[in-house]
Amino acid sequence: MEQTDRRLLGQIAVVTGGNRGIGAAVARGLAAAGADVAITYHRSVDDAETVQRAIQALGRRSLAKPIDVSRPEQLTALAEATRAEFGQPTIWVNLAGADILTGDFARQSDEEKLQRLVAVDLLGTVHGSWVAADNLSDGGVIINTSWDLALRGMAGREAEMFGAVKGGVTGFSLSLARSLAPGQRVNVIAPGWIETAFAQKDLSADAYEEIAQRMPMKRFGHGDDVAEAVIYLASPAASYITGQVLMINGGLTS
């Protein structure tokens, strides 16, 4: 991304889960496009500080807040802290998500995984969106995160859970878009196979290559691919777009 990009100059963005992976790429991309960015993290302060430094190196202001997005009062405190630090936010991206695929989380029971996904991905998005709607300026933008196969299906227990939760995120977001129009816009990004910790560390080389070959683009997506989609949806170029789901998956599904 060019540092001269200024599509979002003067905007103030909030990115939940902006400390690592896709969230970190989105936070950096928004800053590169001219926005000041507040990010959240749950545990990894080192990752959050790394992203903060990257944002500041782009000449933008940055704020990092440790919050649990399953706690609505902490989301309200995030909005208040952002306003106090930068002014009224204009962009809110709900990217925080529960990890049920790697490390100790992968060894949890099905019920523990499901409850974690509901609390973080679904309820965190619902409450985050409501807080955003109450705090964004007129013309503000909410961008929520679903999954490209949420409404198309994929075999497997974890896929069933993701489908239930991300399908809920999609349905909620499309209804919210109608509730908030024309004052604020709401859209959904639906990434597919993106280079994340799971893709890099937990997939075998054979599985990785087999999945990549399924995509018409013949590769996994990158964080910057998602960031560019978020920047577009947040920018004036998308001012007539609301209540839509944008697939970011190399053409695997439409």
N, C-alpha and C positions, 0 to 999 in steps of 0.2 A: 504494500500500500504506500502510495506517495505521501510524504509528509506535507506536501503542498495542497493536499486534498482538503477542501474547506466546505464540504456540503452541509455540515452541521455547525458551522461557526456560530458561537454564542449560545448554543443549546446546553442544557444541563441534563445529564443522563444518570439513571440508577440502573445498575446491573446486579441482580442477585446471583450469587454463585460466580462472581467475576474474578475469583482468585486463581482458577486453574482451568485447564482444558479449553473447551469451547467458550466458556464464560470469559476467560482471560483474553482469548483472541478477540471476542466481541468488545470487551472493554478497551483494549488497545486500538481496535479499529475505529470505535466511536471517537476516541481521543484524536486519532490521526485525521479524522474528518472534521475536527474542530470543537468537539464537545468537552466540557468538564465532566468528569465521571466519578460517581460514588459507587464503590463495589462492596459486596458483602462476602464474608467467609464464615465458616462454622468452626473449623479447627486450625487450619494451616495458616498461621500468621506469617510465616516466612514466604509462602507463595503470594499472599496478599501484598506484602511489602515489595516483592519483586514486580508485581503488576503496577503498583503505585509508582515505583521509580520509572517504569517504562512510560507511563502516562505523563509524568512530569518531564521526562526527557523529550516528549513531543510538544512541550510548551503549554500543557493544559494542567488545570488544577485537579487534584485527586483526593478522595476520602475513602478510607477502608473501615468498615464497621463489622464487628463480630456479632452475628445474629443467628437465631434459629427461626427459619421462615415458617415453621409450623406454629409459631407463637405470634398471633396477630398484633399484640401490643408491641412486640419488637419491630415489626414492620412499620407501625405508626411512628415509633421512635426513630427509625431509619429515615422516614420522610421528613420528620422535624429536624434531624441533624443535617440532612442535605440542604434543606431550606436555610438553616442558620449559617451553613458554611458557604454556600454558593448562591442561594436565591431559589426561587420556585422552580422545581424540576419540570422539564418538558417532555422527557422520554423515560419510560420505565420498561425494562426488559426482565421478565421473570425467567431466569435460566437455572436457578438452583435446583438440583435434582439429587435424589438418593442413589447411592451406589449399592447395588445388590449383586454385582457381578465379579468384584475383585476382593482379594484379601479376606479378612475375617467376615466381611459382609456376605461373601459368596457362600459361607458355611452356615449362615443363619437358617432357621426353619422357614418353610413357605409362609407361615402366618406372620412371622417377624418381618420378612421381606415385604409382604403385601402391606402391612400396617405402616411400615417405613415409607413406602411409595405413596400411599394415600396421604400421610401426614405432610410429607415434604413436597412431592410433585403436584398433587391435586389440591389439597387444602392450602398449601403454601402459595400456589398460583391464584386460587380464588381470593384468598385474603389479601395477597399482594396486589391483585388487580383492583380490588375495592379500595384499598388504601391509595393506590395510584390515582384512581378516578377522583378521589376526594382532594388530592394534593397537586395534581398536574394543572398546568395553566390551560386556558381555553386553546384548543388546537393541539393539545398534547397527544402523545402516542403511547399506547401500551402494546408490547409485543410478547406473546406467550410461546411456550415451547412444547410441542407435541412430538410425534414420532411418525415417520412416513408410512409405517405399516399398521398404525393404530386402528384404522378403519378398513384395512384390507386383510390383516391377519398374518400370523406366522406361527408355526408349530413350536411347542415347547412351553414349560411351566412359567419361566421368566417372561417369555413373550406374551403369555396369557395375562400376566399381571401388568406388564407395560401397556398392553392393549386396553385393558380396563381403565387404567389410570389416565393414560394419555388420550384415550377416546373421550374421557370426561373433561379433560382440559380443552380439547377441541370444541366439544358441544357447548361448554360454558363460555368460551371465548367468542364464539359466533353469536350467542345470545347477548353477551355483554356489548358486542359491537353495535347491535341494534338499540340497546338501552342507552348508550352514550352518544350515538350519532345525533346531530352533526357536530357536536362540540368537541368530541375526542374520537380518535380512531383506534381500533383494536384489530390486530392481525396475529396470525399464528405462523411460526416457522416449524417445519417438520423435517428435521435432519434424518438422514439414513445412516449408512456406515461411514463414520467420521473417524479420523485418526485420533483416538483417545487412548487412555492408559490400558483399557481392556483390549483394544485392537492391537496395540503395540506389544503388550506383555503376555496376554492370556490366550491369544489365538496362535495356533501353530502356523508355521510358514505355509504349509499346504492349505490349511483352512483359509488363511488370509488371501492367498492367491486365488483359490476357488471362488471366494466371495467377490474379489475384485473383478474377476472375469465375468461375473453375472451382470455387472453394471455396463450399460452402453458406453459409458466414459472410461471403462476399464481401469478404474482406480478408486481408492477410498477418497472421501472428501477430506478437506483440511479445515482447521478452525477459521482461516481467513475466508474460505468459501461461505461459511455461515455468517461471518462478520459483515461481508459485503451485502448479503441479503438483508441483514438487520439495518445497516446504514441506509440502504435504499428505502425500506419500509418506513424508516424514521424521518426521511428527508422530504422536502417539499415536492420532489419528483413523484412521490406516491400519495399526494394530497387527496386523490379521488379514490383511494383504495382502502377499504375497511371491510371487516368480516370475511377475510380470505385466508386460505391456508397455502403457504408456499413450500413446496417440496424441495429439499436440498439433498438430492440423493443420486446424482449422476444419471438420472433417467430410469432408475430401477422401477419406480412406479410413477403414475401421474395422478 
